[in-house]
């Protein structure tokens, strides 16, 4: 059991639980500027619950996201960098005097559930380089590509971040048990990334039911370390992060047990999860 490592849970979920309305486009990144101490508090709750890793609140700290809120490009870049810097400052503060590692969160440049909105390699390359350089400057331990839904975007991210000498984790968002959200087969995705050094492969922000169905496919085509952190909403995830119907604690723990039985070594929660879920994993597996 000591080989099982525990991720944290949802960040946006915990912010929403405070009664905060998250704005469009920049979503949880808004809190990095408006209430950074809350980001610190959430990280601390997860660490106290048993997380071995905390994930930076950088899911939407991009120039692109801030421009969508009406800012000119230069001002959007300043705001995005300030937001990312605050997120990393709170993560480093929270993990002081612990062995907890910081996962630098990178999301699709556009909406996580709209793979066809990928802006194309030419635009993406410049934006990905900017974001990755910011994360390196602010000292993340690991890159985690989260909710990845389009093979072209995955390959562009890997092309750029592979130049840095830190581990890379890749986490996939699914259409069904055989394919990512773009419709591309999981087997083709894994074949296409075989030339890159991927330290961990994960499934995230998929419902418990969809995650359970996809785990056999993942293990058929991936021989390295892997894990899951499911979305706890029932049905397909909501684009605004708001969940009206939740999976039970029992269902959450049950899929974690099944994943470990199949060989998973990384467990956590995505949208809808909180420190209680992480505490459950910690008590069971550590």
ChimeraX commands (.cxc) that place a marker at each C-alpha (Angstrom):
marker #1 position 0.00,0.00,0.00 radius 0.5
marker #1 position 2.95,2.36,0.61 radius 0.5
marker #1 position 3.48,2.62,-3.16 radius 0.5
marker #1 position 0.14,4.42,-3.62 radius 0.5
marker #1 position 0.47,8.20,-3.93 radius 0.5
marker #1 position -2.39,10.59,-3.26 radius 0.5
marker #1 position -3.27,13.64,-5.34 radius 0.5
marker #1 position -5.40,16.52,-4.11 radius 0.5
marker #1 position -9.03,17.18,-5.00 radius 0.5
marker #1 position -10.97,19.88,-6.79 radius 0.5
marker #1 position -9.88,23.52,-6.55 radius 0.5
marker #1 position -12.80,25.16,-8.36 radius 0.5
marker #1 position -15.20,23.02,-6.34 radius 0.5
marker #1 position -13.79,24.33,-3.08 radius 0.5
marker #1 position -13.89,27.94,-4.28 radius 0.5
marker #1 position -17.51,27.56,-5.38 radius 0.5
marker #1 position -18.30,26.04,-1.97 radius 0.5
marker #1 position -17.38,29.40,-0.43 radius 0.5
marker #1 position -20.24,31.02,-2.34 radius 0.5
marker #1 position -17.91,32.59,-4.92 radius 0.5
marker #1 position -19.20,32.88,-8.48 radius 0.5
marker #1 position -16.42,32.09,-10.93 radius 0.5
marker #1 position -16.29,34.31,-14.02 radius 0.5
marker #1 position -16.32,32.99,-17.55 radius 0.5
marker #1 position -13.08,32.10,-19.30 radius 0.5
marker #1 position -10.62,32.71,-16.42 radius 0.5
marker #1 position -12.71,30.69,-13.96 radius 0.5
marker #1 position -10.71,29.77,-10.81 radius 0.5
marker #1 position -7.77,31.96,-11.90 radius 0.5
marker #1 position -9.86,34.92,-10.74 radius 0.5
marker #1 position -9.32,33.85,-7.13 radius 0.5
marker #1 position -5.53,34.01,-7.45 radius 0.5
marker #1 position -5.85,37.80,-7.70 radius 0.5
marker #1 position -8.97,38.46,-5.62 radius 0.5
marker #1 position -8.37,36.12,-2.67 radius 0.5
marker #1 position -5.01,34.29,-2.87 radius 0.5
marker #1 position -5.16,33.30,0.79 radius 0.5
marker #1 position -8.13,31.07,-0.07 radius 0.5
marker #1 position -5.93,29.18,-2.55 radius 0.5
marker #1 position -3.41,28.68,0.25 radius 0.5
marker #1 position -6.12,27.46,2.62 radius 0.5
marker #1 position -7.39,24.92,0.09 radius 0.5
marker #1 position -3.91,23.57,-0.56 radius 0.5
marker #1 position -3.33,23.24,3.19 radius 0.5
marker #1 position -6.57,21.33,3.65 radius 0.5
marker #1 position -5.49,18.81,1.05 radius 0.5
marker #1 position -2.02,18.45,2.51 radius 0.5
marker #1 position -3.48,17.92,5.97 radius 0.5
marker #1 position -5.83,15.31,4.47 radius 0.5
marker #1 position -2.87,13.34,3.11 radius 0.5
marker #1 position -2.05,14.65,-0.37 radius 0.5
marker #1 position 1.43,13.82,-1.62 radius 0.5
marker #1 position 0.97,16.33,-4.47 radius 0.5
marker #1 position -0.83,19.64,-4.78 radius 0.5
marker #1 position -1.93,20.98,-8.16 radius 0.5
marker #1 position -1.36,24.65,-8.93 radius 0.5
marker #1 position -4.39,26.83,-9.57 radius 0.5
marker #1 position -3.11,27.62,-13.07 radius 0.5
marker #1 position -5.80,25.93,-15.13 radius 0.5
marker #1 position -6.74,29.24,-16.78 radius 0.5
marker #1 position -3.79,31.55,-16.11 radius 0.5
marker #1 position -3.17,32.19,-19.81 radius 0.5
marker #1 position -3.03,35.34,-21.89 radius 0.5
marker #1 position -5.73,33.82,-24.13 radius 0.5
marker #1 position -8.14,33.39,-21.21 radius 0.5
marker #1 position -7.70,36.95,-19.95 radius 0.5
marker #1 position -8.09,38.40,-23.45 radius 0.5
marker #1 position -11.49,36.72,-23.61 radius 0.5
marker #1 position -12.51,38.93,-20.70 radius 0.5
marker #1 position -11.96,41.99,-22.86 radius 0.5
marker #1 position -8.37,42.93,-22.03 radius 0.5
marker #1 position -5.85,44.02,-24.62 radius 0.5
marker #1 position -3.10,41.48,-25.20 radius 0.5
marker #1 position -0.38,43.23,-23.18 radius 0.5
marker #1 position -2.65,43.80,-20.20 radius 0.5
marker #1 position -4.02,40.27,-20.45 radius 0.5
marker #1 position -0.47,38.91,-20.36 radius 0.5
marker #1 position 0.32,40.96,-17.24 radius 0.5
marker #1 position -2.83,39.79,-15.50 radius 0.5
marker #1 position -2.25,36.15,-16.45 radius 0.5
marker #1 position 1.33,36.20,-15.22 radius 0.5
marker #1 position 0.31,37.92,-11.97 radius 0.5
marker #1 position -2.40,35.31,-11.44 radius 0.5
marker #1 position -0.01,32.42,-12.12 radius 0.5
marker #1 position 2.64,33.95,-9.85 radius 0.5
marker #1 position 0.16,34.23,-6.98 radius 0.5
marker #1 position -0.96,30.65,-7.55 radius 0.5
marker #1 position 2.61,29.37,-7.31 radius 0.5
marker #1 position 3.36,31.55,-4.31 radius 0.5
marker #1 position 0.43,30.01,-2.43 radius 0.5
marker #1 position 1.41,26.48,-3.45 radius 0.5
marker #1 position 4.99,26.94,-2.26 radius 0.5
marker #1 position 3.81,28.49,0.98 radius 0.5
marker #1 position 1.38,25.64,1.64 radius 0.5
marker #1 position 3.93,22.88,1.08 radius 0.5
marker #1 position 6.68,24.44,3.24 radius 0.5
marker #1 position 8.38,21.93,5.57 radius 0.5
marker #1 position 6.72,18.96,3.87 radius 0.5
marker #1 position 7.71,16.46,1.18 radius 0.5
marker #1 position 4.70,17.42,-0.93 radius 0.5
marker #1 position 5.45,17.99,-4.63 radius 0.5
marker #1 position 3.93,20.77,-6.74 radius 0.5
marker #1 position 2.18,19.77,-9.96 radius 0.5
marker #1 position 2.14,22.61,-12.48 radius 0.5
marker #1 position -1.34,22.39,-14.02 radius 0.5
marker #1 position -1.67,22.96,-17.76 radius 0.5
marker #1 position -5.06,22.67,-19.46 radius 0.5
marker #1 position -6.23,22.80,-23.07 radius 0.5
marker #1 position -5.89,26.34,-24.39 radius 0.5
marker #1 position -9.60,26.46,-25.14 radius 0.5
marker #1 position -12.49,24.78,-23.33 radius 0.5
marker #1 position -11.75,21.37,-21.82 radius 0.5
marker #1 position -14.86,19.86,-23.37 radius 0.5
marker #1 position -14.46,21.40,-26.85 radius 0.5
marker #1 position -11.50,19.65,-28.53 radius 0.5
marker #1 position -12.37,21.08,-31.95 radius 0.5
marker #1 position -11.63,24.60,-30.60 radius 0.5
marker #1 position -7.90,23.88,-30.46 radius 0.5
marker #1 position -6.41,27.00,-32.12 radius 0.5
marker #1 position -3.90,25.09,-34.23 radius 0.5
marker #1 position -0.20,24.45,-33.90 radius 0.5
marker #1 position 1.05,27.85,-35.03 radius 0.5
marker #1 position -0.86,29.83,-32.41 radius 0.5
marker #1 position -0.57,27.15,-29.77 radius 0.5
marker #1 position 3.20,26.85,-29.93 radius 0.5
marker #1 position 3.78,30.46,-28.89 radius 0.5
marker #1 position 1.17,30.35,-26.14 radius 0.5
marker #1 position 2.35,27.02,-24.73 radius 0.5
marker #1 position 5.95,28.22,-24.67 radius 0.5
marker #1 position 4.91,31.32,-22.72 radius 0.5
marker #1 position 2.94,29.33,-20.16 radius 0.5
marker #1 position 5.59,26.65,-19.67 radius 0.5
marker #1 position 8.33,29.26,-19.20 radius 0.5
marker #1 position 6.23,30.97,-16.53 radius 0.5
marker #1 position 5.72,27.70,-14.66 radius 0.5
marker #1 position 9.42,26.87,-14.83 radius 0.5
marker #1 position 10.32,30.36,-13.60 radius 0.5
marker #1 position 8.01,29.94,-10.60 radius 0.5
marker #1 position 9.41,26.46,-9.88 radius 0.5
marker #1 position 7.02,23.59,-10.33 radius 0.5
marker #1 position 8.26,20.07,-9.62 radius 0.5
marker #1 position 6.23,18.31,-12.32 radius 0.5
marker #1 position 4.22,19.35,-15.37 radius 0.5
marker #1 position 0.73,17.87,-15.44 radius 0.5
marker #1 position -1.22,18.15,-18.67 radius 0.5
marker #1 position -4.80,17.94,-17.44 radius 0.5
marker #1 position -8.09,17.12,-19.18 radius 0.5
marker #1 position -6.27,16.68,-22.49 radius 0.5
marker #1 position -8.79,16.07,-25.25 radius 0.5
marker #1 position -7.07,16.51,-28.64 radius 0.5
marker #1 position -4.03,14.63,-29.94 radius 0.5
marker #1 position -2.58,17.55,-31.93 radius 0.5
marker #1 position -2.62,19.72,-28.81 radius 0.5
marker #1 position -1.12,16.96,-26.69 radius 0.5
marker #1 position 1.76,16.55,-29.15 radius 0.5
marker #1 position 2.41,20.29,-29.29 radius 0.5
marker #1 position 2.52,20.49,-25.50 radius 0.5
marker #1 position 4.89,17.54,-25.31 radius 0.5
marker #1 position 7.15,19.00,-28.00 radius 0.5
marker #1 position 7.62,22.15,-25.94 radius 0.5
marker #1 position 7.67,21.02,-22.34 radius 0.5
marker #1 position 9.97,18.08,-23.04 radius 0.5
marker #1 position 12.84,20.56,-23.32 radius 0.5
marker #1 position 12.70,21.13,-19.56 radius 0.5
marker #1 position 14.34,18.66,-17.25 radius 0.5
marker #1 position 11.32,17.86,-15.08 radius 0.5
marker #1 position 8.82,14.96,-15.14 radius 0.5
marker #1 position 5.71,15.11,-17.30 radius 0.5
marker #1 position 2.34,13.64,-16.37 radius 0.5
marker #1 position -0.39,13.35,-18.99 radius 0.5
marker #1 position -4.06,13.09,-18.07 radius 0.5
marker #1 position -6.77,12.32,-20.61 radius 0.5
marker #1 position -10.41,13.36,-20.90 radius 0.5
marker #1 position -12.63,10.80,-22.58 radius 0.5
marker #1 position -15.47,10.51,-25.05 radius 0.5
marker #1 position -15.98,6.84,-24.25 radius 0.5
marker #1 position -13.99,3.88,-23.00 radius 0.5
marker #1 position -12.00,3.66,-26.23 radius 0.5
marker #1 position -11.35,7.30,-27.17 radius 0.5
marker #1 position -10.49,10.76,-25.94 radius 0.5
marker #1 position -13.01,13.58,-26.34 radius 0.5
marker #1 position -11.86,14.42,-29.87 radius 0.5
marker #1 position -12.86,10.89,-30.92 radius 0.5
marker #1 position -9.26,9.76,-31.42 radius 0.5
marker #1 position -8.55,6.29,-30.06 radius 0.5
marker #1 position -6.69,5.96,-26.79 radius 0.5
marker #1 position -4.48,3.36,-28.47 radius 0.5
marker #1 position -3.54,5.85,-31.21 radius 0.5
marker #1 position -2.84,8.57,-28.66 radius 0.5
marker #1 position -0.50,6.32,-26.71 radius 0.5
marker #1 position 1.26,5.16,-29.87 radius 0.5
marker #1 position 1.75,8.78,-30.97 radius 0.5
marker #1 position 3.31,9.91,-27.67 radius 0.5
marker #1 position 5.64,6.92,-27.38 radius 0.5
marker #1 position 8.63,9.04,-28.39 radius 0.5
marker #1 position 8.23,11.26,-25.33 radius 0.5
marker #1 position 9.09,10.50,-21.73 radius 0.5
marker #1 position 5.77,10.41,-19.88 radius 0.5
marker #1 position 6.28,9.72,-16.20 radius 0.5
marker #1 position 2.62,9.04,-15.35 radius 0.5
marker #1 position -0.54,8.58,-17.41 radius 0.5
marker #1 position -3.87,9.49,-15.85 radius 0.5
marker #1 position -7.59,9.84,-16.52 radius 0.5
marker #1 position -9.25,12.95,-15.11 radius 0.5
marker #1 position -12.54,14.84,-15.09 radius 0.5
marker #1 position -14.40,11.81,-16.37 radius 0.5
marker #1 position -17.33,10.50,-14.35 radius 0.5
marker #1 position -16.76,7.51,-12.11 radius 0.5
marker #1 position -18.77,5.33,-14.50 radius 0.5
marker #1 position -16.79,6.45,-17.56 radius 0.5
marker #1 position -13.48,6.09,-15.71 radius 0.5
marker #1 position -14.35,2.58,-14.64 radius 0.5
marker #1 position -15.17,1.58,-18.21 radius 0.5
marker #1 position -11.95,3.07,-19.63 radius 0.5
marker #1 position -9.45,1.63,-17.15 radius 0.5
marker #1 position -9.14,-1.75,-18.95 radius 0.5
marker #1 position -8.42,0.05,-22.24 radius 0.5
marker #1 position -5.74,2.12,-20.56 radius 0.5
marker #1 position -4.00,-0.88,-19.05 radius 0.5
marker #1 position -4.14,-2.76,-22.36 radius 0.5
marker #1 position -2.06,-0.09,-24.09 radius 0.5
marker #1 position 0.03,1.43,-21.28 radius 0.5
marker #1 position 2.69,-0.43,-19.31 radius 0.5
marker #1 position 3.93,2.48,-17.19 radius 0.5
marker #1 position 2.59,4.00,-13.99 radius 0.5
marker #1 position -0.96,5.31,-14.14 radius 0.5
marker #1 position -3.77,6.67,-12.04 radius 0.5
marker #1 position -7.18,8.33,-11.90 radius 0.5
marker #1 position -8.85,11.40,-10.49 radius 0.5
marker #1 position -12.48,11.32,-11.57 radius 0.5
marker #1 position -15.15,13.99,-11.74 radius 0.5
marker #1 position -17.73,13.23,-9.04 radius 0.5
marker #1 position -20.72,14.58,-10.91 radius 0.5
marker #1 position -23.21,12.11,-12.31 radius 0.5
marker #1 position -23.27,12.00,-16.10 radius 0.5
marker #1 position -21.06,14.11,-18.35 radius 0.5
marker #1 position -19.15,16.98,-16.67 radius 0.5
marker #1 position -20.69,20.44,-16.63 radius 0.5
marker #1 position -18.76,23.09,-18.57 radius 0.5
marker #1 position -19.16,25.64,-15.75 radius 0.5
marker #1 position -17.86,23.28,-13.06 radius 0.5
marker #1 position -21.13,23.34,-11.13 radius 0.5
marker #1 position -22.36,19.89,-10.08 radius 0.5
marker #1 position -25.96,19.27,-9.09 radius 0.5
marker #1 position -25.83,15.49,-8.51 radius 0.5
marker #1 position -22.83,13.85,-6.89 radius 0.5
marker #1 position -21.42,10.35,-6.80 radius 0.5
marker #1 position -21.32,8.93,-3.28 radius 0.5
marker #1 position -18.27,8.58,-1.08 radius 0.5
marker #1 position -18.71,4.82,-1.34 radius 0.5
marker #1 position -18.63,4.92,-5.13 radius 0.5
marker #1 position -15.53,7.12,-5.02 radius 0.5
marker #1 position -13.68,4.75,-2.72 radius 0.5
marker #1 position -14.90,1.73,-4.66 radius 0.5
marker #1 position -13.40,2.91,-7.95 radius 0.5
marker #1 position -10.15,3.77,-6.18 radius 0.5
marker #1 position -9.95,0.22,-4.84 radius 0.5
marker #1 position -10.70,-1.23,-8.27 radius 0.5
marker #1 position -8.07,0.99,-9.87 radius 0.5
marker #1 position -5.43,-0.13,-7.38 radius 0.5
marker #1 position -6.39,-3.75,-7.97 radius 0.5
marker #1 position -5.73,-3.12,-11.66 radius 0.5
marker #1 position -2.33,-1.58,-10.96 radius 0.5
marker #1 position -2.96,2.14,-10.42 radius 0.5
marker #1 position -0.47,3.94,-8.18 radius 0.5
marker #1 position -1.88,7.49,-8.31 radius 0.5
marker #1 position -5.30,8.41,-6.88 radius 0.5
marker #1 position -7.14,11.68,-6.38 radius 0.5
marker #1 position -10.28,13.61,-7.21 radius 0.5
marker #1 position -11.27,16.19,-9.80 radius 0.5
marker #1 position -14.38,18.41,-9.88 radius 0.5
marker #1 position -16.79,17.68,-7.05 radius 0.5
marker #1 position -14.17,16.28,-4.70 radius 0.5
marker #1 position -12.90,17.88,-1.53 radius 0.5
marker #1 position -10.60,17.19,1.41 radius 0.5
marker #1 position -12.96,14.53,2.78 radius 0.5
marker #1 position -12.45,12.47,-0.36 radius 0.5
marker #1 position -8.68,12.80,-0.08 radius 0.5
marker #1 position -8.86,11.83,3.58 radius 0.5
marker #1 position -10.71,8.66,2.57 radius 0.5
marker #1 position -7.97,7.73,0.12 radius 0.5
marker #1 position -5.25,8.50,2.61 radius 0.5
marker #1 position -6.83,6.38,5.34 radius 0.5
marker #1 position -7.36,3.48,2.95 radius 0.5
marker #1 position -4.09,3.41,1.07 radius 0.5
marker #1 position -1.41,5.08,3.22 radius 0.5
marker link #1:1,2 radius 0.2
marker link #1:2,3 radius 0.2
marker link #1:3,4 radius 0.2
marker link #1:4,5 radius 0.2
marker link #1:5,6 radius 0.2
marker link #1:6,7 radius 0.2
marker link #1:7,8 radius 0.2
marker link #1:8,9 radius 0.2
marker link #1:9,10 radius 0.2
marker link #1:10,11 radius 0.2
marker link #1:11,12 radius 0.2
marker link #1:12,13 radius 0.2
marker link #1:13,14 radius 0.2
marker link #1:14,15 radius 0.2
marker link #1:15,16 radius 0.2
marker link #1:16,17 radius 0.2
marker link #1:17,18 radius 0.2
marker link #1:18,19 radius 0.2
marker link #1:19,20 radius 0.2
marker link #1:20,21 radius 0.2
marker link #1:21,22 radius 0.2
marker link #1:22,23 radius 0.2
marker link #1:23,24 radius 0.2
marker link #1:24,25 radius 0.2
marker link #1:25,26 radius 0.2
marker link #1:26,27 radius 0.2
marker link #1:27,28 radius 0.2
marker link #1:28,29 radius 0.2
marker link #1:29,30 radius 0.2
marker link #1:30,31 radius 0.2
marker link #1:31,32 radius 0.2
marker link #1:32,33 radius 0.2
marker link #1:33,34 radius 0.2
marker link #1:34,35 radius 0.2
marker link #1:35,36 radius 0.2
marker link #1:36,37 radius 0.2
marker link #1:37,38 radius 0.2
marker link #1:38,39 radius 0.2
marker link #1:39,40 radius 0.2
marker link #1:40,41 radius 0.2
marker link #1:41,42 radius 0.2
marker link #1:42,43 radius 0.2
marker link #1:43,44 radius 0.2
marker link #1:44,45 radius 0.2
marker link #1:45,46 radius 0.2
marker link #1:46,47 radius 0.2
marker link #1:47,48 radius 0.2
marker link #1:48,49 radius 0.2
marker link #1:49,50 radius 0.2
marker link #1:50,51 radius 0.2
marker link #1:51,52 radius 0.2
marker link #1:52,53 radius 0.2
marker link #1:53,54 radius 0.2
marker link #1:54,55 radius 0.2
marker link #1:55,56 radius 0.2
marker link #1:56,57 radius 0.2
marker link #1:57,58 radius 0.2
marker link #1:58,59 radius 0.2
marker link #1:59,60 radius 0.2
marker link #1:60,61 radius 0.2
marker link #1:61,62 radius 0.2
marker link #1:62,63 radius 0.2
marker link #1:63,64 radius 0.2
marker link #1:64,65 radius 0.2
marker link #1:65,66 radius 0.2
marker link #1:66,67 radius 0.2
marker link #1:67,68 radius 0.2
marker link #1:68,69 radius 0.2
marker link #1:69,70 radius 0.2
marker link #1:70,71 radius 0.2
marker link #1:71,72 radius 0.2
marker link #1:72,73 radius 0.2
marker link #1:73,74 radius 0.2
marker link #1:74,75 radius 0.2
marker link #1:75,76 radius 0.2
marker link #1:76,77 radius 0.2
marker link #1:77,78 radius 0.2
marker link #1:78,79 radius 0.2
marker link #1:79,80 radius 0.2
marker link #1:80,81 radius 0.2
marker link #1:81,82 radius 0.2
marker link #1:82,83 radius 0.2
marker link #1:83,84 radius 0.2
marker link #1:84,85 radius 0.2
marker link #1:85,86 radius 0.2
marker link #1:86,87 radius 0.2
marker link #1:87,88 radius 0.2
marker link #1:88,89 radius 0.2
marker link #1:89,90 radius 0.2
marker link #1:90,91 radius 0.2
marker link #1:91,92 radius 0.2
marker link #1:92,93 radius 0.2
marker link #1:93,94 radius 0.2
marker link #1:94,95 radius 0.2
marker link #1:95,96 radius 0.2
marker link #1:96,97 radius 0.2
marker link #1:97,98 radius 0.2
marker link #1:98,99 radius 0.2
marker link #1:99,100 radius 0.2
marker link #1:100,101 radius 0.2
marker link #1:101,102 radius 0.2
marker link #1:102,103 radius 0.2
marker link #1:103,104 radius 0.2
marker link #1:104,105 radius 0.2
marker link #1:105,106 radius 0.2
marker link #1:106,107 radius 0.2
marker link #1:107,108 radius 0.2
marker link #1:108,109 radius 0.2
marker link #1:109,110 radius 0.2
marker link #1:110,111 radius 0.2
marker link #1:111,112 radius 0.2
marker link #1:112,113 radius 0.2
marker link #1:113,114 radius 0.2
marker link #1:114,115 radius 0.2
marker link #1:115,116 radius 0.2
marker link #1:116,117 radius 0.2
marker link #1:117,118 radius 0.2
marker link #1:118,119 radius 0.2
marker link #1:119,120 radius 0.2
marker link #1:120,121 radius 0.2
marker link #1:121,122 radius 0.2
marker link #1:122,123 radius 0.2
marker link #1:123,124 radius 0.2
marker link #1:124,125 radius 0.2
marker link #1:125,126 radius 0.2
marker link #1:126,127 radius 0.2
marker link #1:127,128 radius 0.2
marker link #1:128,129 radius 0.2
marker link #1:129,130 radius 0.2
marker link #1:130,131 radius 0.2
marker link #1:131,132 radius 0.2
marker link #1:132,133 radius 0.2
marker link #1:133,134 radius 0.2
marker link #1:134,135 radius 0.2
marker link #1:135,136 radius 0.2
marker link #1:136,137 radius 0.2
marker link #1:137,138 radius 0.2
marker link #1:138,139 radius 0.2
marker link #1:139,140 radius 0.2
marker link #1:140,141 radius 0.2
marker link #1:141,142 radius 0.2
marker link #1:142,143 radius 0.2
marker link #1:143,144 radius 0.2
marker link #1:144,145 radius 0.2
marker link #1:145,146 radius 0.2
marker link #1:146,147 radius 0.2
marker link #1:147,148 radius 0.2
marker link #1:148,149 radius 0.2
marker link #1:149,150 radius 0.2
marker link #1:150,151 radius 0.2
marker link #1:151,152 radius 0.2
marker link #1:152,153 radius 0.2
marker link #1:153,154 radius 0.2
marker link #1:154,155 radius 0.2
marker link #1:155,156 radius 0.2
marker link #1:156,157 radius 0.2
marker link #1:157,158 radius 0.2
marker link #1:158,159 radius 0.2
marker link #1:159,160 radius 0.2
marker link #1:160,161 radius 0.2
marker link #1:161,162 radius 0.2
marker link #1:162,163 radius 0.2
marker link #1:163,164 radius 0.2
marker link #1:164,165 radius 0.2
marker link #1:165,166 radius 0.2
marker link #1:166,167 radius 0.2
marker link #1:167,168 radius 0.2
marker link #1:168,169 radius 0.2
marker link #1:169,170 radius 0.2
marker link #1:170,171 radius 0.2
marker link #1:171,172 radius 0.2
marker link #1:172,173 radius 0.2
marker link #1:173,174 radius 0.2
marker link #1:174,175 radius 0.2
marker link #1:175,176 radius 0.2
marker link #1:176,177 radius 0.2
marker link #1:177,178 radius 0.2
marker link #1:178,179 radius 0.2
marker link #1:179,180 radius 0.2
marker link #1:180,181 radius 0.2
marker link #1:181,182 radius 0.2
marker link #1:182,183 radius 0.2
marker link #1:183,184 radius 0.2
marker link #1:184,185 radius 0.2
marker link #1:185,186 radius 0.2
marker link #1:186,187 radius 0.2
marker link #1:187,188 radius 0.2
marker link #1:188,189 radius 0.2
marker link #1:189,190 radius 0.2
marker link #1:190,191 radius 0.2
marker link #1:191,192 radius 0.2
marker link #1:192,193 radius 0.2
marker link #1:193,194 radius 0.2
marker link #1:194,195 radius 0.2
marker link #1:195,196 radius 0.2
marker link #1:196,197 radius 0.2
marker link #1:197,198 radius 0.2
marker link #1:198,199 radius 0.2
marker link #1:199,200 radius 0.2
marker link #1:200,201 radius 0.2
marker link #1:201,202 radius 0.2
marker link #1:202,203 radius 0.2
marker link #1:203,204 radius 0.2
marker link #1:204,205 radius 0.2
marker link #1:205,206 radius 0.2
marker link #1:206,207 radius 0.2
marker link #1:207,208 radius 0.2
marker link #1:208,209 radius 0.2
marker link #1:209,210 radius 0.2
marker link #1:210,211 radius 0.2
marker link #1:211,212 radius 0.2
marker link #1:212,213 radius 0.2
marker link #1:213,214 radius 0.2
marker link #1:214,215 radius 0.2
marker link #1:215,216 radius 0.2
marker link #1:216,217 radius 0.2
marker link #1:217,218 radius 0.2
marker link #1:218,219 radius 0.2
marker link #1:219,220 radius 0.2
marker link #1:220,221 radius 0.2
marker link #1:221,222 radius 0.2
marker link #1:222,223 radius 0.2
marker link #1:223,224 radius 0.2
marker link #1:224,225 radius 0.2
marker link #1:225,226 radius 0.2
marker link #1:226,227 radius 0.2
marker link #1:227,228 radius 0.2
marker link #1:228,229 radius 0.2
marker link #1:229,230 radius 0.2
marker link #1:230,231 radius 0.2
marker link #1:231,232 radius 0.2
marker link #1:232,233 radius 0.2
marker link #1:233,234 radius 0.2
marker link #1:234,235 radius 0.2
marker link #1:235,236 radius 0.2
marker link #1:236,237 radius 0.2
marker link #1:237,238 radius 0.2
marker link #1:238,239 radius 0.2
marker link #1:239,240 radius 0.2
marker link #1:240,241 radius 0.2
marker link #1:241,242 radius 0.2
marker link #1:242,243 radius 0.2
marker link #1:243,244 radius 0.2
marker link #1:244,245 radius 0.2
marker link #1:245,246 radius 0.2
marker link #1:246,247 radius 0.2
marker link #1:247,248 radius 0.2
marker link #1:248,249 radius 0.2
marker link #1:249,250 radius 0.2
marker link #1:250,251 radius 0.2
marker link #1:251,252 radius 0.2
marker link #1:252,253 radius 0.2
marker link #1:253,254 radius 0.2
marker link #1:254,255 radius 0.2
marker link #1:255,256 radius 0.2
marker link #1:256,257 radius 0.2
marker link #1:257,258 radius 0.2
marker link #1:258,259 radius 0.2
marker link #1:259,260 radius 0.2
marker link #1:260,261 radius 0.2
marker link #1:261,262 radius 0.2
marker link #1:262,263 radius 0.2
marker link #1:263,264 radius 0.2
marker link #1:264,265 radius 0.2
marker link #1:265,266 radius 0.2
marker link #1:266,267 radius 0.2
marker link #1:267,268 radius 0.2
marker link #1:268,269 radius 0.2
marker link #1:269,270 radius 0.2
marker link #1:270,271 radius 0.2
marker link #1:271,272 radius 0.2
marker link #1:272,273 radius 0.2
marker link #1:273,274 radius 0.2
marker link #1:274,275 radius 0.2
marker link #1:275,276 radius 0.2
marker link #1:276,277 radius 0.2
marker link #1:277,278 radius 0.2
marker link #1:278,279 radius 0.2
marker link #1:279,280 radius 0.2
marker link #1:280,281 radius 0.2
marker link #1:281,282 radius 0.2
marker link #1:282,283 radius 0.2
marker link #1:283,284 radius 0.2
marker link #1:284,285 radius 0.2
marker link #1:285,286 radius 0.2
view
